[in-house]
């Protein structure tokens, strides 16, 4: 979609910013539901990808039995859930269906208003390509989701943690892109001469450090590594996973060993905290104290929730709050990085 704006007077950057913030809220909800789907081992309950017909869930007893029969063919049922009742299947089906339904809702909530704004020539010059790219990334995210699910349908009893990390990081990258664009448009609505913010070295470095922590968090979820210990700061009486690292290469352990992945996730968090403190302080010096406060609250809450989740042996509600706060931390970090990148009109 090329930029449809010809007359600056027809642009409505404030309206578009409000719409984008609403979509961002839906994506945060999507991340939480995705986390619950993983925690309840529900992600493989729907074994087909039907973007259109899949909107309608099973409505009759016969349809439910047919869906259940599909699930019985995959390794997760045969090796882990053999003997599951139809009621038990319906419980895990709900979360995967709701996750996919919410994904479709987000697609409609983005695509339909985008087309309307384009037809009405409300999109400011220079933003049409960016909004179109975000829409394309959303479509790609749906394909990545199925690619992730497909990894657990034939030879595995769960999905690949690498594909799970790709799915989560793509969602959070889209979230950051939408929030950044909304902040640019909100600035434009206040000052017609405002220019888009640029990504500064501090913002980029903080983003990379946080992305590594989020990737490790996805690995922890995919490998069930949160269950290797319920202690903090030690792990089963030890601080460093020397035995695990001695028996395999570092790279293999870092990417595949649940104990080692858990160790790096809990301690890389402090590297992320250091980077976030620098970002927050610079945002405050730039005159936006609210962004600094939001970053501090987000990472402080996230650290406490992470420790509590481990020590409580990963209850679903606490782990879901941990994932929610992680998404909100991405929003706060994006805000702080945007503050540093603002340029004079």
C-alpha positions as a printed Julia matrix, in Angstrom:
345×3 Matrix{Float64}:
   0.0     0.0    0.0
   1.61    3.26  -1.06
   1.27    6.35   1.07
  -2.25    7.64   0.27
  -1.83   11.12   1.71
  -1.7    14.05  -0.66
  -3.05   16.87   1.48
  -1.55   17.3    4.96
  -4.82   18.86   6.1
  -6.63   15.53   5.71
  -4.23   13.63   7.99
  -5.41   12.61  11.46
  -2.27   11.45  13.33
  -3.98   11.69  16.73
  -6.77    9.34  15.71
  -4.32    6.85  14.24
  -2.18    6.97  17.39
  -5.2     6.19  19.58
  -6.1     3.26  17.32
  -2.54    1.91  17.47
  -2.43    2.1   21.26
  -5.67    0.07  21.34
  -4.12   -2.56  19.06
  -1.05   -2.62  21.31
  -3.33   -3.39  24.25
  -4.76   -6.34  22.34
  -1.26   -7.63  21.62
  -0.37   -7.46  25.32
  -3.48   -9.54  26.04
  -2.43  -11.92  23.26
   0.98  -12.42  24.85
  -0.65  -13.29  28.19
  -3.09  -15.75  26.6
  -0.2   -17.29  24.68
   1.65  -17.77  27.94
  -1.35  -19.44  29.56
  -1.71  -21.65  26.49
   1.87  -22.82  26.96
   1.57  -23.23  30.72
  -1.56  -25.37  30.4
   0.05  -27.5   27.65
  -2.8   -26.52  25.34
  -0.87  -25.46  22.25
  -1.11  -28.77  20.39
  -4.83  -29.37  20.99
  -5.74  -28.01  17.53
  -3.78  -29.98  14.96
  -4.8   -28.08  11.82
  -4.42  -24.51  10.61
  -7.64  -23.23   9.08
  -7.45  -19.42   9.03
 -11.04  -19.07   7.8
 -13.06  -22.11   8.83
 -11.12  -22.37  12.09
 -12.99  -19.34  13.4
 -15.96  -21.6   14.21
 -15.25  -24.04  17.07
 -16.83  -27.51  17.34
 -20.55  -27.06  18.03
 -21.9   -30.6   18.19
 -20.85  -33.69  20.11
 -19.82  -35.36  16.86
 -17.61  -32.41  15.93
 -15.93  -32.51  19.33
 -15.26  -36.23  18.97
 -13.73  -35.61  15.52
 -11.39  -32.93  16.93
 -10.47  -35.23  19.8
  -9.63  -38.02  17.35
  -7.24  -35.67  15.53
  -5.52  -34.91  18.82
  -5.22  -38.6   19.68
  -2.98  -39.12  16.63
  -0.15  -36.9   17.82
   2.71  -37.92  20.17
   1.61  -35.6   23.0
  -1.57  -37.59  23.52
  -0.04  -40.99  22.86
   2.91  -40.51  25.21
   1.69  -38.04  27.82
  -2.09  -37.73  27.82
  -3.36  -41.17  26.91
  -6.68  -41.73  28.65
  -7.61  -38.04  28.67
 -11.36  -37.51  28.78
 -13.31  -35.43  26.3
 -13.9   -32.87  29.06
 -10.15  -32.63  29.64
  -9.6   -32.15  25.92
 -12.19  -29.37  25.81
 -10.31  -27.56  28.59
  -7.01  -27.44  26.69
  -8.8   -26.81  23.37
 -10.33  -23.64  24.86
  -7.0   -21.9   25.43
  -5.55  -22.69  22.01
  -8.8   -21.73  20.3
  -9.01  -18.48  22.29
  -5.37  -17.72  21.44
  -6.03  -18.17  17.72
  -9.32  -16.26  17.89
  -7.6   -13.32  19.57
  -4.95  -13.39  16.85
  -7.64  -13.12  14.2
  -9.31  -10.29  16.13
  -6.02   -8.38  16.21
  -5.66   -8.89  12.46
  -9.1    -7.44  11.82
  -8.56   -4.64  14.35
  -5.45   -3.6   12.45
  -6.35   -4.24   8.82
  -9.88   -2.8    8.65
  -9.09    0.59  10.25
  -5.89    0.8    8.21
  -7.86    0.45   4.97
 -10.43    2.98   6.21
  -7.74    5.51   7.15
  -6.08    4.99   3.77
  -9.31    5.47   1.8
 -10.12    8.59   3.81
  -6.57    9.87   3.28
  -6.03   10.22   7.0
  -2.54    8.68   7.11
   0.22   11.31   7.36
   2.83   11.31   4.65
   5.61    8.83   5.31
   3.62    6.53   7.57
   1.74    4.43   5.03
   4.69    2.13   4.37
   5.35    1.69   8.1
   1.77    0.72   8.89
   1.72   -1.66   5.93
   4.94   -3.28   7.13
   3.43   -3.8   10.57
   0.38   -5.42   8.97
   2.65   -7.74   6.97
   4.55   -8.67  10.13
   1.24   -9.53  11.76
   0.43  -11.9    8.9
   3.9   -13.42   9.18
   3.32  -13.91  12.91
   0.3   -16.08  12.17
   2.42  -18.26   9.89
   5.16  -18.45  12.54
   2.55  -19.58  15.06
   1.54  -22.51  12.86
   5.21  -23.28  12.11
   5.72  -23.5   15.87
   2.71  -25.78  16.41
   3.72  -28.02  13.51
   7.01  -28.79  15.26
   5.12  -30.73  17.92
   2.75  -32.76  15.78
   4.94  -35.57  14.47
   8.07  -36.5   16.43
   7.83  -34.41  19.61
   5.49  -34.14  22.57
   5.88  -30.37  22.68
   6.78  -27.51  20.37
  10.35  -26.5   19.57
  11.59  -23.94  22.09
  13.46  -22.21  19.25
  10.23  -21.74  17.33
   8.44  -20.68  20.51
  11.09  -18.0   21.06
  10.73  -16.84  17.46
   6.97  -16.59  17.9
   7.21  -14.61  21.15
   9.99  -12.27  20.02
   8.15  -11.5   16.78
   5.02  -10.6   18.76
   6.99   -8.31  21.06
   8.84   -6.72  18.12
   5.48   -5.94  16.52
   4.27   -4.55  19.84
   7.32   -2.28  20.07
   6.9    -1.17  16.46
   3.25   -0.26  16.99
   3.97    1.67  20.2
   6.89    3.52  18.58
   4.76    4.49  15.58
   1.9     5.6   17.85
   4.3     7.8   19.83
   5.59    9.36  16.59
   2.03   10.07  15.47
   1.01   11.48  18.83
   3.96   13.89  18.65
   2.91   14.82  15.11
  -0.63   15.53  16.27
   0.72   17.99  18.82
   3.23   19.6   16.47
   2.72   19.35  12.67
   6.45   19.9   12.25
   7.51   17.0   14.47
   9.85   14.46  12.91
   9.91   10.71  13.62
  12.17    9.7   16.48
  15.41    7.9   15.7
  16.85    4.88  17.48
  19.82    6.02  19.55
  22.78    3.8   20.55
  21.46    3.68  24.13
  18.0     2.65  22.96
  19.39    0.02  20.57
  21.73   -1.45  23.18
  18.98   -1.67  25.77
  16.68   -3.28  23.21
  19.26   -5.95  22.35
  19.99   -6.72  26.01
  16.27   -7.01  26.75
  15.68   -9.15  23.65
  18.28  -11.66  24.87
  16.51  -11.85  28.23
  13.15  -12.35  26.51
  14.63  -15.08  24.31
  15.97  -16.85  27.39
  12.54  -16.5   29.0
  10.97  -18.17  25.97
  13.55  -20.97  26.22
  12.66  -21.41  29.9
   8.99  -21.74  28.95
   9.65  -24.09  26.05
  11.97  -26.37  28.04
   9.9   -26.22  31.26
  13.1   -24.95  32.82
  11.24  -23.04  35.5
  10.63  -26.36  37.21
  14.28  -27.4   37.64
  14.42  -25.66  41.02
  12.26  -23.78  43.49
  15.18  -22.01  45.16
  16.6   -18.51  44.81
  19.34  -17.31  44.58
  20.81  -20.83  44.63
  19.57  -23.61  42.36
  19.24  -26.9   44.23
  21.95  -25.83  46.64
  24.35  -24.68  43.92
  25.09  -21.32  42.38
  26.85  -22.25  39.13
  25.82  -25.16  36.84
  29.36  -26.55  36.63
  28.33  -30.19  36.17
  25.94  -29.41  33.32
  28.52  -27.29  31.51
  31.27  -29.88  32.0
  29.37  -32.62  30.17
  28.47  -30.74  26.97
  29.56  -27.83  24.85
  28.75  -24.38  26.13
  26.61  -23.5   23.1
  24.57  -26.69  23.34
  24.01  -26.15  27.05
  23.14  -22.47  26.62
  20.47  -23.22  24.04
  19.18  -26.63  25.14
  19.9   -27.57  28.76
  16.98  -26.56  31.03
  19.19  -26.04  34.09
  21.73  -23.89  32.22
  19.03  -21.9   30.42
  17.34  -21.19  33.75
  20.67  -20.06  35.25
  21.36  -17.58  32.46
  17.78  -16.3   32.44
  17.86  -15.43  36.14
  21.28  -13.75  36.03
  21.17  -12.04  32.63
  18.14  -10.27  34.12
  20.53   -8.12  36.14
  22.41   -7.12  33.0
  19.05   -6.06  31.59
  18.29   -4.13  34.78
  21.56   -2.21  34.47
  20.8    -1.29  30.85
  17.24   -0.29  31.74
  18.42    1.95  34.59
  20.72    3.79  32.18
  17.86    4.19  29.71
  15.46    5.38  32.43
  17.88    7.95  33.79
  18.57    9.37  30.36
  14.84    9.55  29.64
  14.41   11.48  32.87
  17.22   13.85  31.93
  15.46   14.35  28.6
  12.49   15.71  30.53
  10.08   12.75  30.54
  10.04   11.54  34.14
   6.95    9.39  33.53
   8.85    7.15  31.11
  11.63    6.7   33.67
   9.13    5.79  36.39
   7.35    3.33  34.08
  10.62    1.55  33.26
  11.63    1.26  36.92
   8.21   -0.03  37.99
   8.12   -2.55  35.14
  11.53   -4.12  35.68
  11.2    -4.03  39.48
   7.86   -5.83  39.35
   9.2    -8.26  36.77
  12.16   -9.26  38.93
   9.95   -9.86  41.97
   7.44  -11.86  39.93
  10.22  -13.96  38.39
  11.63  -14.89  41.79
   8.16  -15.57  43.21
   7.22  -17.73  40.23
  10.26  -19.96  40.71
   9.91  -20.24  44.48
   6.19  -21.05  44.18
   6.99  -23.8   41.63
   5.49  -21.98  38.62
   1.77  -21.6   39.37
  -0.08  -20.61  36.22
  -1.51  -17.33  37.53
   1.88  -16.1   38.76
   3.7   -17.15  35.61
   1.02  -15.38  33.52
   1.56  -12.19  35.53
   5.29  -12.54  34.88
   4.62  -12.72  31.14
   2.19   -9.79  31.29
   4.77   -7.63  33.03
   7.36   -8.67  30.46
   5.13   -7.32  27.69
   4.54   -4.11  29.64
   8.3    -3.8   30.14
   8.72   -3.89  26.36
   6.19   -1.04  26.09
   7.97    1.01  28.78
  11.37    0.38  27.19
  10.04    1.45  23.8
   8.72    4.63  25.37
  12.07    5.39  26.99
  14.02    4.71  23.79
  11.58    6.9   21.86
  12.13    9.78  24.32
  15.88    9.64  23.69
  15.36    9.57  19.93
  13.09   12.6   19.62
  14.37   15.25  17.21
  13.63   18.97  16.93
  10.88   19.93  14.5
